[in-house]
Amino acid sequence: MHPNRYYQLPLKLGKILKKEEHAACKLEQSIKQNIHLMLITQFEECRYDASYGCCVWEYDFELLPQIGNWESSIESSILSTIEKHELRITNIEAKVMIDQKEFVSRIDKNIKRVKKVIGITVTGNLVYTNDEFRHYEEIYFSPISLD
């Protein structure tokens, strides 16, 4: 594979092993894919490295009276994980905002579900070029049904 091209997810290992062309992406997209995987992976879920992942899933379905402490804990976890597992960016900062989103029924316009949403922003600089890097994503969890 060309050094400036990276495999796009999901990996198709059959193609790689047969040395067939696999969908590729650029450096920034590859980093974003890796961060996304870290965010959706629970600690100890990756059999080769128990530290790969994020603490978000440890709090799923919990009542959280002190959101500020929880946001800080998640930010620290994300920052630590990215610093350890994504060496292609530096000067990394992670910001977490927790909110809730209401899902309204299309039929009767009543609120049917409420979910917590975590907005995660990761910023830094690409190691090889020092260009700015920014990644934002939202994770929904802890469904509350109002039926």
N, C-alpha and C positions, 0 to 999 in steps of 0.2 A: 504494500500500500504506500502511496506517496506520503512523505512526511507531513504535508500540510492538509491531508485529508484524514478523516476519522470515520469509523464505522457508525452508521446511524442505527438507533434502536428502533425496533427490537432486532437483536442479532439473529442472523440466520446462519447458524454454525455449519450446517450442511454445505452451504455455498462457500464459506470460508475454508473448510477442510478440503473441498474439491478445487480450491483456488479459482472459483468463479467470481465474477464481479459482484460486489455487495454494495448496497446503497451507502453512500458516504455523506459526510457533513463537514462543515468547517470547524475550526478550533472552538469558537465561542458556543456553537450549538452543542458540541461534544461536552463541554464543561457544564452547560445547562442541563443536559441529559443526566450527567453524573450527579449533579446537585439534586435533581428531581428524584433520582433513585435513592439518594441518601434520605431525603425527606419522607419518602413513602415506606422506608424500611425500618422495622423495629430492631432495636439492639438485639444481638444474638440470633437474628434471623439469617444472616449470611454465615454459612458454615465455615468459611475460610477466614473470616475476621469478625469476631463478635462485637468489635467497636464500630463497625460500619453501620450507620443508621442514625436515628434521631429519637429523642425522648418523647416526642409528641404522643406516641401511641401508648405510653405508660399512663397517660391522663385521660384516655378515651372513656367517656361515660361517667366521669367524676363531676361532682358539684365543686365548683371552684370559687370560694368566697373572695379570694384576694387575687384578682386577675393580674395585677401588676407584678406580683411575685412569680406567677406562672409564666407570664411573658418573658420575664428576665431569665428564668430557668430554661425556657425553650431557646431563647437567643443564645445563651451560653452553650447549650448542647449543639445547636446548629453550627455555631462558630468553631467549636472544638472539632467537630466531625469534618467540616470542610477544610480546616487547616491541616488535618491529618491525612485526608483522603483525596484532596484536590490540589495538587502541587503546581498546577498551571496558572493559578491566580495568587496574588499577594495583596497585602493591605486590606484584608477581608473584614467587612462589617456585616452584621446580620441584624435586621430590625423585624420585630414581630408585632402585629396588631391583631388582637382578638375581638371578634364581633359576633353577632348572630344574624342569620338571614331567615326571613319568613318566606315560606312557599305557599302561595295562594292557589286555591282550587279554581280551575278555569270555568267550572260549572256554576258554583254558587258564590264565588269570590270570597269565601271564608278562608282564614289561615288554617292550613291543614298540618303543616310541619314547620318546626323551627330547628335549625341546625347551627352549631357553632361554626364559625369560619375563621381560619387563621390565615392572615395575609402575611407573607414572608418576602422580604426584600433582602437580597444579598448583593453587595457591591464590593468592588475591589479593582485590581489592575491585572491585566494579562502579563505574565512573567516575561514572555519573549519580546513583547512590543511596548509594554507599559501603557497600552490603551486602556481606557476605562471599561469596566465590565459591570453589567447590571442584570439581575435576574429577579423576576417577581412571579410568585405563584400563590394560589389559594388552596387550602386544604379544608374540606368540609368533614365534620365528624360529629359524633354524639347526637344522633337524631332524636327528636322529641316529637311524638305524634300527638295531634290534638283531636283525633277522630273520636 
